[in-house]
């Protein structure tokens, strides 16, 4: 087994332990297991990052051509934003969602057979990096905002209808903290998404001499951008917050999922990475 | 016992808020000066004054009746006739006074059962008494035992844990909405016990600022002073709403004073930042439609009652257990107080000496074996007993002399009892933890060294 593989299996194991910590912490409503889970998954995160870096150094074109690399990168960025949100907003409950999700994606990435296809030399350069990096970061943020949004909508309904706030309800963060995750996804995620999209078009223009090739994924991305822009505008210009923005974040992320999974599997696209 | 402990007070149960305000003793100095006129009768004095209660602890010479003097001074300082005050005042003497004070410290006598704020206020009152030299042996021990009892009650019973009062539940809900209330502003509309309690809870949770609106501006100013907030004329209420996050309303109005259409405008001005309304009034002050607006949460008294109800029964059981703790501690204090005199102290000292001597004698005899000369045994016994008596002789003479001096030598009696461990207390591992400032304990625990 290669060292790189070993690193990612180590990361999977640590994520598993970290998820356990989060589950224990949520069930017992104590911070300590969550922090332990965070530290363990943090170690996994470091190993994971190292393995990504090594893959990139060993054979950049092979790495960038394989869909498993992107899946792995996405799960890594998911955790990156988990840690940012944790430190900035104290939203430790997101660990419950993000850590297992990252683990499953990394496992899927391991399970996926590496397509030993070398990428055309055209797939390189600043714009390609920007395209991938920014979009994945934005989607990672959206995933967090979506999880926070689901929490928000349920807790908000519970408070409005004057239900008892015990058990799981007591374990959720306060409404304002959940809304702040949405705010961050909007203020940071939307610009990132925009940069990612534009750099993709610029790169396509450089490589293929056309901005837009009516690829299903490109169409979906534009749709997502429009909805995201709507959210951005309503939130920042009109001062929407709370329930409506939570729903919008869920919709935007849902569309991202459809475009990432649905289109890649069902339709022919040049974004299939393989 | 050379001294009696008396406790005089009034609280939310015996006196309505107007009376409490009139006789609040906000500046206890003049009252204390007045009491000093009686200097020989009163040896120790402590005054606790909060928005909800006044408690006066007086340690006076045994057999002296200081009630008349206390009431006289209290009324004079407040600028009111005694007749207006007397019906609301309760009086306890001896062990009953001790038990009452322990209950106050443990928050069993509070409006909100188990609220910890009173302990901080009591500590401040005690500090004041110590600084002015009004607290000596009895009050020192009384208050330390009161704090100890409060701590026991808090750790051994679940009295301070769950949401049991409506106002507490309201603050907990605010935390579910806002996370923390430390950067939030609150507004109190109208007055009334429950609304004031909710405001008290909010202030204690560290709310950033509080505004008080009332139809009578003077009343608003009084309440605002109580919470260190700002008073507001009733007409300014709606225009000020965009600045506040939490609104507690409890007016006697028959018409709603806040309507959904007002709030729609307010929300626009505050960019939809969430608002939490607590409507304690019956009939309601806030239009129920307000709850249907996004980012606005309205709880009225019935909603809050439901939150609280299930905790009530459990809290009562806990309170029962807490009362047992208080009773036991008060009993122990009574034993100490009774022993705090020359005769019992001497008896205890000799008794303790003899017990130690006999214990050691027994050990020695056992080691020497059974075939010892009875004469030898008798000589040994005489030896150890006379050594123990001789050892305690000088301390006893010293105590006798001090007892004849001014002040009764109580502090030396107390010292001797502690030095020779006559009350047989096993000191807890943190026995002296209260002597040094504890890191992170905040300013509600300013422990005071027992002076003298």
Interface residues (C-beta under 8 A of the other chain):
Chain A: X155 X159 X160 X162 X164 X165 X173 X174 X175 X176 X177 X239 X240 X241 X242 X243 X244
Chain B: X173 X175 X176 X177 X178 X179 X180 X268 X271 X272 X273 X274 X291 X294 X295 X297 X299 X303 X306 X307
